[in-house]
Amino acid sequence: MLGAAEAGFFPGVLYYITQWFPVRHRGKILGLFILSQPIAMMITGPVSGGLLGMDGILGLHGWQWLFIVIGTPAILLTWPVLRWLPDGPQQVKWMDQAEKDWLTGELKKDLEEYGQTRHGNPLHALKDKRVLLLALFYLPVTLSIYGLGLWLPTLIKQFGGSDLTTGFVSSVPYIFGIIGLLIVPRSSDRLNDRYGHLAVLYVLGAIGLFCSAWLTMPVAQLAALCVVAFALFSCTAVFWTLPGRFFAGASAAAGIALINSVGNLGGYIGPFVIGALKEITGSLASGLYFLSGVMVFGLLLTGIVYHVLERKHVLPVSDFAASAKAR
C-alpha cells in the first residue's frame, strides 16, 4: 500500500501543477517542489539513525518509531491540503473573478499555442509515442539519482573518517542539488529553453561522474560529486516541464503517470548494476563510469527527443484522418 501511494503522489502533484501554472512558469515551480528530494536525502540519514536507536522505548522497535515519526506529518497535512489546495483556479476564494479568468485564459493559451493533446480516452495517452519517448528520456535521470543516492555513503566512507563524519559529508552534494534547483529551472523559464539546459546538465553530469571515479583525492572527488548532484536534480525539474507542453487534462495525468512509472525502474536498475559492478571489480569506480555513460546516453536522447517532439504543426493520426474526410 505504501508503494502504491508513493507511486501516485509524485505524478499527481505534477499534474496538479499543470492545472495552475502556465508553461512559461513551470520550471521554477517544479524546481521549488523538487527541492523536497535533496532536502529529504540530507536529513533522512541522521534522523533515521536516531530513530532506529530508539529500539525498546515504549515497547516499540526502532523501525516502528521510524515509520511512526516519518508517517505522522503526512497524515497531519491531509486536512490542510484538502482545505487550501482546490482543484483549479475557479474554486479558490482568495482570488477575485478577474484573476481567476485571467489565469484560466493563460492556461487555455498554452493549450492553443503548444497544441496540447486531450485524448478522448486518457488510456490512449499510454500508447502515444511522445509519452513512450519521454518515459525513455526520463530513465537516465532516475537511474543515476537512485544509483548514486544509494551508494553515495559507501563512496564517501572510502575517504576515511567516522560514521558521523561520513553522514555529514554525504549531505554536501545535496546542498549543491538545492542550489541547482533554485537557479537552473528559473533560467530555463527565463530563456524559454528546455533542451539546451538539459543538454548542458547531461554533459555536467557525465563529466562529474567520470571525474569522481577517475580522481583519487577525496576533496576532488567530493567536488565532482557536487557537480553531479547539481546537474541531476536540476535535470529532473527541467525535464518535467516537457510532458505538460504536449498533453492536457486526463491525458496529461495518464501520460505523467506512465513516464514516472517507467522512470522508477531506474530506482531498481541503477543500484543493482552498480552493486553488481562493484562485486565484479571490487571498486565503485566501475559503477560511476557506468553512470557517466548513462548521462551520455541521456545527452543523445536530448537531441532525438528535440528532433521528434519539437517539429511544429504535426497533427495526431486522428486529426489527419478527420482532415482527409473533410476534403
N, C-alpha and C positions, 0 to 999 in steps of 0.2 A: 504493500500500500504506500509506503514511504517513497519508493522508487517511482510509482505511478504518479503520485502527487508532484514530486520534484520534476518529473519529465514534462508535466503540463504547465508548471508555473512559469518557467522562463519564456517559452513561446507565447504564453498567454499575456505576459507583460509586454512583449514585443508587439503583439497585435494591438494591445490597448494603446500603446504609444502612437500607432498609425491612425487611431481614431481621434487623436487630439492635436498632433503636431504636424504641420506641413513638411514636405520632404526637405525643404531647404534648411530646416532647423533640427532635423532628427539626429544628425551626427553628435552635436553637443549633448542632446538629451540622452541618447544611448550611452554616451561616454559617462555621464553622471550616474546612470543606472548601473552600468557595468563596474563602476567604482567599487561596488559591494564585493566583487570577486577578489581583487588583490587585498582589500582590507580584511576580508574574512580569512584569507590564507595567511595573513600576517598574525592574526590573533588566535587562530584555531589551535596551532601547536601548543603555545604556552597555556592557554585556557584548558585545552583537553587534558594536558598532562596534570594540571592541578586537580581537575575534576576526577580523573581516574585515580588520583591519590586519596580520594575520599572514601575508599573502599571500607565498608563496615559501619559508616556513620548512619544512624537511624535504621540500621539493619539492611541497608541497600548496598549493592555492589557499585564499584566506581563507574562502570559502563552505564548503569541505570541513572546515576547522577548526571552523567554526560547527556543522556537522552532527555532527561527532565529539564535541565538548565537550558540546553540549546533549543528544545522544542517549545518551551513556555513563551518566549517572545512572539513566535509565530502565531500562537493561539491568541495572545493578548492583542495582537494587531488586527485580528479578524474584524472586530466591530469598527474601528476607525477606518479601515479600508472600505467596508461596505457603506459607511456613513459619508465619507468625504471623497470617494472616487466613483462618481456616477459613470454610466456607460458612454456618455458623449456630452458635447458642449450644450446641447439643448436641454439637458436635465439638471444643470447646475443652478444654484440660487445666487452665487456670488458674482455672476456676470449679468449685465443688462441685455435686453434682447438685441440691441445693435451689435454688441460684442459677440454674442452667440452667432448671429447671422454672418458677421464678418469672418469668423473662424470657420464656420461651415462652408462659406463661399471659397475660402482659401483651400480647403480640403477638396472641394469639387474642382477647383482649377488644376490641382495635381492630377485628378482623375482624367481630365481632358488633355493636359499637357503631356503627360507620360503615357497616355493610352493604357491606363491600368485595367487589367482584366478582371471581370467578375463572371466566373463560370456559373452557369445555371445550377449545376450540381457541384458543390465545393469539392467533392471527391474527385472530380475531373482535374482539379489542380494537382493531384498526386501523380497524374500522368503527363503533366505539362513538361516539355523538355527544359524549359527555363528553371523550373523547380528542381529537376534532377541535376541540371548542370550546377546550380547554386549549392545543392547539397554536396556535390563532389568538391566544389570550390571551398566549402567551409571545413572539410575534413582535415586539411593540413594544419589549420589553426588549432582545432581541438586536440588533434593528435599530439601536437607539440606542447600545448599548455598542460595537458594532463600528464604527458610523459615527463616533462621537465619538473612539474609540480611534485610528482610522487618521488622522484629521485633526487631532487634538489638537496634535501637534508643530508642524504648519503654522500653526495658530491662535496658539500660544504664540510662534512665530517672529516673528509680526507685532508683538509687543510690543517688539521690538528686542533687541539683545544677541547674544552669540556663540553658536555651536552648543553649546558646553559648558553655557552658562547655560540655553539652551533645553531641553537634556536634563534638567537638574536641576529646572527649574521645571515641566516636563511631568510630573514624578513627584509633585508636590504633591497634585493632585486624588486620586491613588490612595491617598495616606495617609488621606484622608477616606473613601474607599471601604472601607478596612480598618476604620476606626473604626465605620462604619455596620454592617459585618458582625459586629462584636463586640457591638453594642448592640441593633439593631433585631430580629434574629431571636429573641434571648432575650426581648425584650419581647413579641413575638408569641406565644411559648410561654407566658409567664407569664400573659398576659391571655386566652389561647386565642382569639386574634383574628387571622385572616389577611387578610380582605378589607378591614377598616378600615385596617390597616397598609399594604396595597397601595395603597389609595386615596390616603392621605396621601403616600406615596412618589411616586406618579404626579404629584400636584399639585406637590410639591417639584421633581421633575424637569422638569416643564413650565415652571415659573417660572424655574428656574435656567437652562435653555436659552434661554428668551426674553430674560432679562436679559444673558446672555453675548453675545447678538447686539446687543442694544439699547444697552447701556452702552458708553462709549468709553474710560474709564480702565482701563488694564491691570490694576491691583490689584483693581478692582471686577469686571472680567471673570473674573479668576482665582478670586475668591471665589465667583462664580456657578458656575463650573465645578467647584469643590469641592463645592458643594451637589448638583450633578448627579451626580458620582461617588458621593457618599454615598447618594443615592436609588437609582441604577441597580443598584449591587452589592447593596444591601440588598434591593431588589425581587427580584433573582434568587434569593436564599436563601429568602425568604418564599414566592415562587411555587412553588418545588419541594417545598414541604410538601404541596401540593394533590393531585398525582396519587396519592400513597401513601394518601390518605384514601379514595379511591374504588376502588382496584384492589389486588389482592394476587397473589402467586405469579407465574406466567409471564405473566399478563395485565398485571401491573404492569410487567414487563420490556419487553413489546412496546409498551405504551402510552407509557412513558417514552421509548423509542427513537424512536417516531414524533413525539412532541412536540418532542424535541430536534432531530430532523432538519428538521422544518418551521421551527423557530426558527432553525436555522443558515442558512436562506435570508436571514435578516436580515444575516448576515455579507457577503452579496453586495449586497443591496438598499441598505442604509444607506450604505456608502462610495460606491456607484455614483451614487445620487441626489444625495448631497452634492457629489460631483465634477462631476456634470452641471450642478447649480445654480450652482456656482462658475464653471464655464465660461461659462454664460449671463450671469450677473450680474457676474462679476468679483470676487465677495466671498464669504467663507464665512458671512456673516451669514444669507443666504437658506437655507443648509443647516441652520443652527442653528434658525431659525424652523420649518423643516420638521420637525426632530426634536422641537421643542416641541409641534407639532401631533400628532405620533405619540404623545407622552405623554398628551395629552388624549384621543386615541383609546383608549389603554390604560385611562384612567380610566373612560371609558364602558363598556368591556368588563368592568371590575371589577363594575359594577352588573349587567350582563347575566349574567355567569358566576355571581354570587351568586344571582340570581333563579332561574336554570335548575338549578344543581347542588346548591343547599342546601335544596331542598324535601324535607322528610323523608318517609320511607316511600313513595318512588316506586320501584316494582319494575321490573326489566328486562322486556322484552316476553316473554321465555321464561317468566318467573315468572308473568306474568299468564295465559299460556296454560295453564300447569300448574295454576294456581288455578282456572281455569274448568273444566278437566277434572275436578278433584276435586269440584266441585259437581254 
